[in-house]
């Protein structure tokens, strides 16, 4: 596997899979999807 392909896969994992569910301290230690859902409900 080429270096560019590995870099692209890592980027996709972080941006698409990991970051979507990771808890963020700046939004009250909840995941971004839950934060956005709560913002649209309120």
mmJSON file of the N, C-alpha and C atoms, coordinates in Angstrom:
{"data_MODEL":{"atom_site":{
"group_PDB":["ATOM","ATOM","ATOM","ATOM","ATOM","ATOM","ATOM","ATOM","ATOM","ATOM","ATOM","ATOM","ATOM","ATOM","ATOM","ATOM","ATOM","ATOM","ATOM","ATOM","ATOM","ATOM","ATOM","ATOM","ATOM","ATOM","ATOM","ATOM","ATOM","ATOM","ATOM","ATOM","ATOM","ATOM","ATOM","ATOM","ATOM","ATOM","ATOM","ATOM","ATOM","ATOM","ATOM","ATOM","ATOM","ATOM","ATOM","ATOM","ATOM","ATOM","ATOM","ATOM","ATOM","ATOM","ATOM","ATOM","ATOM","ATOM","ATOM","ATOM","ATOM","ATOM","ATOM","ATOM","ATOM","ATOM","ATOM","ATOM","ATOM","ATOM","ATOM","ATOM","ATOM","ATOM","ATOM","ATOM","ATOM","ATOM","ATOM","ATOM","ATOM","ATOM","ATOM","ATOM","ATOM","ATOM","ATOM","ATOM","ATOM","ATOM","ATOM","ATOM","ATOM","ATOM","ATOM","ATOM","ATOM","ATOM","ATOM","ATOM","ATOM","ATOM","ATOM","ATOM","ATOM","ATOM","ATOM","ATOM","ATOM","ATOM","ATOM","ATOM","ATOM","ATOM","ATOM","ATOM","ATOM","ATOM","ATOM","ATOM","ATOM","ATOM","ATOM","ATOM","ATOM","ATOM"],
"id":[1,2,3,4,5,6,7,8,9,10,11,12,13,14,15,16,17,18,19,20,21,22,23,24,25,26,27,28,29,30,31,32,33,34,35,36,37,38,39,40,41,42,43,44,45,46,47,48,49,50,51,52,53,54,55,56,57,58,59,60,61,62,63,64,65,66,67,68,69,70,71,72,73,74,75,76,77,78,79,80,81,82,83,84,85,86,87,88,89,90,91,92,93,94,95,96,97,98,99,100,101,102,103,104,105,106,107,108,109,110,111,112,113,114,115,116,117,118,119,120,121,122,123,124,125,126],
"type_symbol":["N","C","C","N","C","C","N","C","C","N","C","C","N","C","C","N","C","C","N","C","C","N","C","C","N","C","C","N","C","C","N","C","C","N","C","C","N","C","C","N","C","C","N","C","C","N","C","C","N","C","C","N","C","C","N","C","C","N","C","C","N","C","C","N","C","C","N","C","C","N","C","C","N","C","C","N","C","C","N","C","C","N","C","C","N","C","C","N","C","C","N","C","C","N","C","C","N","C","C","N","C","C","N","C","C","N","C","C","N","C","C","N","C","C","N","C","C","N","C","C","N","C","C","N","C","C"],
"label_atom_id":["N","CA","C","N","CA","C","N","CA","C","N","CA","C","N","CA","C","N","CA","C","N","CA","C","N","CA","C","N","CA","C","N","CA","C","N","CA","C","N","CA","C","N","CA","C","N","CA","C","N","CA","C","N","CA","C","N","CA","C","N","CA","C","N","CA","C","N","CA","C","N","CA","C","N","CA","C","N","CA","C","N","CA","C","N","CA","C","N","CA","C","N","CA","C","N","CA","C","N","CA","C","N","CA","C","N","CA","C","N","CA","C","N","CA","C","N","CA","C","N","CA","C","N","CA","C","N","CA","C","N","CA","C","N","CA","C","N","CA","C","N","CA","C","N","CA","C"],
"label_alt_id":[null,null,null,null,null,null,null,null,null,null,null,null,null,null,null,null,null,null,null,null,null,null,null,null,null,null,null,null,null,null,null,null,null,null,null,null,null,null,null,null,null,null,null,null,null,null,null,null,null,null,null,null,null,null,null,null,null,null,null,null,null,null,null,null,null,null,null,null,null,null,null,null,null,null,null,null,null,null,null,null,null,null,null,null,null,null,null,null,null,null,null,null,null,null,null,null,null,null,null,null,null,null,null,null,null,null,null,null,null,null,null,null,null,null,null,null,null,null,null,null,null,null,null,null,null,null],
"label_comp_id":["UNK","UNK","UNK","UNK","UNK","UNK","UNK","UNK","UNK","UNK","UNK","UNK","UNK","UNK","UNK","UNK","UNK","UNK","UNK","UNK","UNK","UNK","UNK","UNK","UNK","UNK","UNK","UNK","UNK","UNK","UNK","UNK","UNK","UNK","UNK","UNK","UNK","UNK","UNK","UNK","UNK","UNK","UNK","UNK","UNK","UNK","UNK","UNK","UNK","UNK","UNK","UNK","UNK","UNK","UNK","UNK","UNK","UNK","UNK","UNK","UNK","UNK","UNK","UNK","UNK","UNK","UNK","UNK","UNK","UNK","UNK","UNK","UNK","UNK","UNK","UNK","UNK","UNK","UNK","UNK","UNK","UNK","UNK","UNK","UNK","UNK","UNK","UNK","UNK","UNK","UNK","UNK","UNK","UNK","UNK","UNK","UNK","UNK","UNK","UNK","UNK","UNK","UNK","UNK","UNK","UNK","UNK","UNK","UNK","UNK","UNK","UNK","UNK","UNK","UNK","UNK","UNK","UNK","UNK","UNK","UNK","UNK","UNK","UNK","UNK","UNK"],
"label_asym_id":["A","A","A","A","A","A","A","A","A","A","A","A","A","A","A","A","A","A","A","A","A","A","A","A","A","A","A","A","A","A","A","A","A","A","A","A","A","A","A","A","A","A","A","A","A","A","A","A","A","A","A","A","A","A","A","A","A","A","A","A","A","A","A","A","A","A","A","A","A","A","A","A","A","A","A","A","A","A","A","A","A","A","A","A","A","A","A","A","A","A","A","A","A","A","A","A","A","A","A","A","A","A","A","A","A","A","A","A","A","A","A","A","A","A","A","A","A","A","A","A","A","A","A","A","A","A"],
"label_entity_id":["1","1","1","1","1","1","1","1","1","1","1","1","1","1","1","1","1","1","1","1","1","1","1","1","1","1","1","1","1","1","1","1","1","1","1","1","1","1","1","1","1","1","1","1","1","1","1","1","1","1","1","1","1","1","1","1","1","1","1","1","1","1","1","1","1","1","1","1","1","1","1","1","1","1","1","1","1","1","1","1","1","1","1","1","1","1","1","1","1","1","1","1","1","1","1","1","1","1","1","1","1","1","1","1","1","1","1","1","1","1","1","1","1","1","1","1","1","1","1","1","1","1","1","1","1","1"],
"label_seq_id":[1,1,1,2,2,2,3,3,3,4,4,4,5,5,5,6,6,6,7,7,7,8,8,8,9,9,9,10,10,10,11,11,11,12,12,12,13,13,13,14,14,14,15,15,15,16,16,16,17,17,17,18,18,18,19,19,19,20,20,20,21,21,21,22,22,22,23,23,23,24,24,24,25,25,25,26,26,26,27,27,27,28,28,28,29,29,29,30,30,30,31,31,31,32,32,32,33,33,33,34,34,34,35,35,35,36,36,36,37,37,37,38,38,38,39,39,39,40,40,40,41,41,41,42,42,42],
"pdbx_PDB_ins_code":[null,null,null,null,null,null,null,null,null,null,null,null,null,null,null,null,null,null,null,null,null,null,null,null,null,null,null,null,null,null,null,null,null,null,null,null,null,null,null,null,null,null,null,null,null,null,null,null,null,null,null,null,null,null,null,null,null,null,null,null,null,null,null,null,null,null,null,null,null,null,null,null,null,null,null,null,null,null,null,null,null,null,null,null,null,null,null,null,null,null,null,null,null,null,null,null,null,null,null,null,null,null,null,null,null,null,null,null,null,null,null,null,null,null,null,null,null,null,null,null,null,null,null,null,null,null],
"Cartn_x":[0.857,0.0,0.895,0.558,1.341,1.089,2.04,1.952,0.73,0.414,-0.745,-2.05,-2.147,-3.359,-3.511,-2.404,-2.453,-2.876,-2.306,-2.67,-4.148,-4.65,-6.066,-6.969,-6.598,-7.397,-7.394,-6.243,-6.175,-7.048,-7.011,-7.836,-9.311,-9.711,-11.114,-11.549,-10.699,-11.043,-11.253,-10.33,-10.426,-11.633,-11.808,-12.88,-14.265,-14.353,-15.655,-16.074,-15.198,-15.575,-15.273,-14.029,-13.609,-14.165,-13.959,-14.313,-15.809,-16.599,-18.053,-18.572,-17.883,-18.354,-17.512,-16.338,-15.448,-16.103,-15.92,-16.47,-15.564,-16.165,-15.416,-15.655,-14.574,-14.702,-15.378,-15.231,-15.807,-17.322,-17.908,-19.37,-19.974,-19.328,-19.888,-19.659,-18.564,-18.185,-19.247,-19.881,-20.783,-20.274,-20.729,-20.308,-20.935,-20.279,-20.804,-22.193,-22.473,-23.802,-24.886,-24.632,-25.617,-25.775,-24.668,-24.716,-25.577,-25.345,-26.131,-27.605,-27.885,-29.273,-29.972,-29.278,-29.862,-30.035,-29.155,-29.258,-30.482,-30.77,-31.898,-33.236,-33.237,-34.467,-34.848,-33.853,-34.12,-34.292],
"Cartn_y":[-1.18,0.0,1.231,2.193,3.426,4.341,5.207,6.137,7.046,7.51,8.38,7.68,6.394,5.632,5.432,5.197,5.022,6.333,7.438,8.749,9.031,8.704,8.927,8.077,6.822,5.955,6.463,6.916,7.464,8.697,9.579,10.781,10.414,9.465,9.04,8.48,7.666,7.084,8.188,9.125,10.18,11.069,11.53,12.472,11.833,10.611,9.986,9.129,8.281,7.324,7.819,8.14,8.447,9.77,10.83,12.163,12.348,11.607,11.738,11.259,10.278,9.703,10.1,10.678,11.069,12.156,12.087,13.118,14.334,15.5,16.749,17.559,17.997,18.735,20.088,20.704,22.035,22.017,20.85,20.768,19.871,19.849,19.147,17.649,17.202,15.789,14.881,15.369,14.529,14.511,13.569,13.469,14.553,14.929,15.987,15.694,14.452,14.134,14.367,13.962,14.18,15.67,16.391,17.836,18.524,18.196,18.809,18.431,17.189,16.754,17.532,17.742,18.498,19.966,20.503,21.917,22.148,21.194,21.354,21.107,20.33,20.055,21.251,21.878,23.003,24.259],
"Cartn_z":[0.0,0.0,0.0,-0.827,-0.928,0.259,0.478,1.604,1.488,0.296,0.093,0.43,0.08,0.381,1.882,2.563,4.025,4.687,4.231,4.774,4.566,3.394,3.094,3.981,4.188,5.074,6.502,6.976,8.337,8.466,7.48,7.497,7.53,6.687,6.658,8.004,8.618,9.916,10.952,11.009,12.023,11.772,10.559,10.247,10.208,9.719,9.505,10.691,11.159,12.206,13.609,13.872,15.235,15.743,14.994,15.479,15.67,14.936,15.034,16.398,16.989,18.254,19.455,19.199,20.286,21.12,22.418,23.304,23.277,23.163,23.096,24.361,24.98,26.238,26.057,24.896,24.698,24.551,24.317,24.188,25.262,26.422,27.564,27.569,26.964,26.945,26.331,25.268,24.485,23.049,22.287,20.901,20.051,18.954,18.096,17.531,17.189,16.648,17.68,18.908,19.965,20.26,20.261,20.494,19.448,18.18,17.11,17.211,17.556,17.683,18.8,19.911,21.019,20.665,19.865,19.474,18.583,17.7,16.791,17.487,18.544,19.284,20.134,20.738,21.649,20.908],
"occupancy":[1.0,1.0,1.0,1.0,1.0,1.0,1.0,1.0,1.0,1.0,1.0,1.0,1.0,1.0,1.0,1.0,1.0,1.0,1.0,1.0,1.0,1.0,1.0,1.0,1.0,1.0,1.0,1.0,1.0,1.0,1.0,1.0,1.0,1.0,1.0,1.0,1.0,1.0,1.0,1.0,1.0,1.0,1.0,1.0,1.0,1.0,1.0,1.0,1.0,1.0,1.0,1.0,1.0,1.0,1.0,1.0,1.0,1.0,1.0,1.0,1.0,1.0,1.0,1.0,1.0,1.0,1.0,1.0,1.0,1.0,1.0,1.0,1.0,1.0,1.0,1.0,1.0,1.0,1.0,1.0,1.0,1.0,1.0,1.0,1.0,1.0,1.0,1.0,1.0,1.0,1.0,1.0,1.0,1.0,1.0,1.0,1.0,1.0,1.0,1.0,1.0,1.0,1.0,1.0,1.0,1.0,1.0,1.0,1.0,1.0,1.0,1.0,1.0,1.0,1.0,1.0,1.0,1.0,1.0,1.0,1.0,1.0,1.0,1.0,1.0,1.0],
"B_iso_or_equiv":[0.0,0.0,0.0,0.0,0.0,0.0,0.0,0.0,0.0,0.0,0.0,0.0,0.0,0.0,0.0,0.0,0.0,0.0,0.0,0.0,0.0,0.0,0.0,0.0,0.0,0.0,0.0,0.0,0.0,0.0,0.0,0.0,0.0,0.0,0.0,0.0,0.0,0.0,0.0,0.0,0.0,0.0,0.0,0.0,0.0,0.0,0.0,0.0,0.0,0.0,0.0,0.0,0.0,0.0,0.0,0.0,0.0,0.0,0.0,0.0,0.0,0.0,0.0,0.0,0.0,0.0,0.0,0.0,0.0,0.0,0.0,0.0,0.0,0.0,0.0,0.0,0.0,0.0,0.0,0.0,0.0,0.0,0.0,0.0,0.0,0.0,0.0,0.0,0.0,0.0,0.0,0.0,0.0,0.0,0.0,0.0,0.0,0.0,0.0,0.0,0.0,0.0,0.0,0.0,0.0,0.0,0.0,0.0,0.0,0.0,0.0,0.0,0.0,0.0,0.0,0.0,0.0,0.0,0.0,0.0,0.0,0.0,0.0,0.0,0.0,0.0],
"pdbx_formal_charge":[null,null,null,null,null,null,null,null,null,null,null,null,null,null,null,null,null,null,null,null,null,null,null,null,null,null,null,null,null,null,null,null,null,null,null,null,null,null,null,null,null,null,null,null,null,null,null,null,null,null,null,null,null,null,null,null,null,null,null,null,null,null,null,null,null,null,null,null,null,null,null,null,null,null,null,null,null,null,null,null,null,null,null,null,null,null,null,null,null,null,null,null,null,null,null,null,null,null,null,null,null,null,null,null,null,null,null,null,null,null,null,null,null,null,null,null,null,null,null,null,null,null,null,null,null,null],
"auth_seq_id":[1,1,1,2,2,2,3,3,3,4,4,4,5,5,5,6,6,6,7,7,7,8,8,8,9,9,9,10,10,10,11,11,11,12,12,12,13,13,13,14,14,14,15,15,15,16,16,16,17,17,17,18,18,18,19,19,19,20,20,20,21,21,21,22,22,22,23,23,23,24,24,24,25,25,25,26,26,26,27,27,27,28,28,28,29,29,29,30,30,30,31,31,31,32,32,32,33,33,33,34,34,34,35,35,35,36,36,36,37,37,37,38,38,38,39,39,39,40,40,40,41,41,41,42,42,42],
"auth_comp_id":["UNK","UNK","UNK","UNK","UNK","UNK","UNK","UNK","UNK","UNK","UNK","UNK","UNK","UNK","UNK","UNK","UNK","UNK","UNK","UNK","UNK","UNK","UNK","UNK","UNK","UNK","UNK","UNK","UNK","UNK","UNK","UNK","UNK","UNK","UNK","UNK","UNK","UNK","UNK","UNK","UNK","UNK","UNK","UNK","UNK","UNK","UNK","UNK","UNK","UNK","UNK","UNK","UNK","UNK","UNK","UNK","UNK","UNK","UNK","UNK","UNK","UNK","UNK","UNK","UNK","UNK","UNK","UNK","UNK","UNK","UNK","UNK","UNK","UNK","UNK","UNK","UNK","UNK","UNK","UNK","UNK","UNK","UNK","UNK","UNK","UNK","UNK","UNK","UNK","UNK","UNK","UNK","UNK","UNK","UNK","UNK","UNK","UNK","UNK","UNK","UNK","UNK","UNK","UNK","UNK","UNK","UNK","UNK","UNK","UNK","UNK","UNK","UNK","UNK","UNK","UNK","UNK","UNK","UNK","UNK","UNK","UNK","UNK","UNK","UNK","UNK"],
"auth_asym_id":["A","A","A","A","A","A","A","A","A","A","A","A","A","A","A","A","A","A","A","A","A","A","A","A","A","A","A","A","A","A","A","A","A","A","A","A","A","A","A","A","A","A","A","A","A","A","A","A","A","A","A","A","A","A","A","A","A","A","A","A","A","A","A","A","A","A","A","A","A","A","A","A","A","A","A","A","A","A","A","A","A","A","A","A","A","A","A","A","A","A","A","A","A","A","A","A","A","A","A","A","A","A","A","A","A","A","A","A","A","A","A","A","A","A","A","A","A","A","A","A","A","A","A","A","A","A"],
"auth_atom_id":["N","CA","C","N","CA","C","N","CA","C","N","CA","C","N","CA","C","N","CA","C","N","CA","C","N","CA","C","N","CA","C","N","CA","C","N","CA","C","N","CA","C","N","CA","C","N","CA","C","N","CA","C","N","CA","C","N","CA","C","N","CA","C","N","CA","C","N","CA","C","N","CA","C","N","CA","C","N","CA","C","N","CA","C","N","CA","C","N","CA","C","N","CA","C","N","CA","C","N","CA","C","N","CA","C","N","CA","C","N","CA","C","N","CA","C","N","CA","C","N","CA","C","N","CA","C","N","CA","C","N","CA","C","N","CA","C","N","CA","C","N","CA","C","N","CA","C"],
"pdbx_PDB_model_num":[1,1,1,1,1,1,1,1,1,1,1,1,1,1,1,1,1,1,1,1,1,1,1,1,1,1,1,1,1,1,1,1,1,1,1,1,1,1,1,1,1,1,1,1,1,1,1,1,1,1,1,1,1,1,1,1,1,1,1,1,1,1,1,1,1,1,1,1,1,1,1,1,1,1,1,1,1,1,1,1,1,1,1,1,1,1,1,1,1,1,1,1,1,1,1,1,1,1,1,1,1,1,1,1,1,1,1,1,1,1,1,1,1,1,1,1,1,1,1,1,1,1,1,1,1,1]
}}}
